């Protein structure tokens, strides 16, 4: 176990002798957005706080993300200046109800949206989180759904330097999925994923030389600076929370460490005001993903420490688990290049958004299209269509098909335009039927599908699935220089390339701990468990229901972490 911070008498990272007991006001498990937000707010309310994380690095899933935070009525204007008014007056709750599809708890949804502007403003003005608006990025379902807006709700952070973290800097995660220190806004301004050749790589190099970070790694560093450096919150890494301690129905603390053996003895931590679980979801727990995500193949873009600890830990004291339908949350599709690892586990690369760029399409193993490839919110539920005759998913596995127009212009699964793809994950052919045979797809069916697709591309209108109809897809998965449809282009120039894609998750899971409007974990009897809280992906998505909107996962962590800390301080 590695303990860090002023509570260990170090003022920075180190390896002191491990105590056998510890007493604090609030014990927080997890160091992503939810855990660090709770730590900041609790410290400002005068609580003594200890953060523990089973991993060797800080940041959790947040550090692997693009750091988008979706905040209706936030306090930033179009120039990223703090104001008193929100950026819009649209009824965001109507949009949240639409996303929930009838599975959201209105009281929790209201609490999330009502508290979000205040918490984000507080973190900006009191904790120094340098928010900026991501200009030009619309809500997923704008403009067709009431309560949506075309810009202004997404926030991210300005670049953050490692130097602001002192000796903590080596202990904060970076992301294998977003290695360039460029902001979301900058990448969109320069043309997005379709125009990486326009990105200012000189600026990226300068920032790397200065040790600066953006996106999720930048957000985690801003929160860590506020918690660890400015508030001197104590943190232990390599410190799994293995069980809770109780006095009757009340949670009074936890055991940290293995709980056995002389090399890693368990440490009993008393938590006078409570324990807050912000440990993330369960992406790397194959048993839980089968039970709750209902897929036999499931992989993750998250750190391998995300194994569903909260389910077992809280379940042991009677916590209720709740789930929303898994069909339309935030899973993507990607590939694993054999031999690539990250933190000792297989590294999975996302290849989902590239399917929405021109000159690409997705097919099932019957060689048929089945969804709007440019809008993954349409892709996810259609990918789960069930064939009751064959007793299997109709559209899994799926295959990404691109031609040379795509490969010469656009990145694919993290490989730059024109770069050779590993033979272990991609097959190539000079003909469509040859590609089909190599992928195990019926060649006549795939040739017919591509011919139909090319006819649609010539008109710029996808009469089959409406590809390119969503403005969000133009920004995130389109080529704005491609006319007449930024998301639709023919597949006709050899060589043709095909990749078998597998489901990959960003940690936003269908099931979690049931919580109330104070972020308290609810017992199976229906009553809150005194002294036990949950935030972020550890808490069931009852506030947002069965849908998802980019940036709402980090928002949930920030908001419910703050709410839990405030309740614990009462």
Beta strands, then each sheet from edge to edge (+ up, - down):
strand 1: 2-4
strand 2: 21-29
strand 3: 49-52
strand 4: 69-70
strand 5: 131-133
strand 6: 154-157
strand 7: 160-161
strand 8: 212-213
strand 9: 234-237
strand 10: 241-247
strand 11: 250-256
strand 12: 267-277
strand 13: 299-300
strand 14: 321-323
strand 15: 332-342
strand 16: 345-350
strand 17: 360-364
strand 18: 386-387
strand 19: 392-393
strand 20: 398-402
strand 21: 427-429
strand 22: 496-505
strand 23: 511-513
strand 24: 520-522
strand 25: 528-534
sheet 1: 1+ 9- 3- 2- 12- 11+ 10-
sheet 2: 1+ 9- 3- 2- 12- 25- 24+
sheet 3: 4+ 6- 5+
sheet 4: 7+ 8-
sheet 5: 13+ 22+ 15- 16+
sheet 6: 13+ 22+ 20- 17+
sheet 7: 13+ 22+ 21-
sheet 8: 14+ 23-
sheet 9: 18+ 19-
end
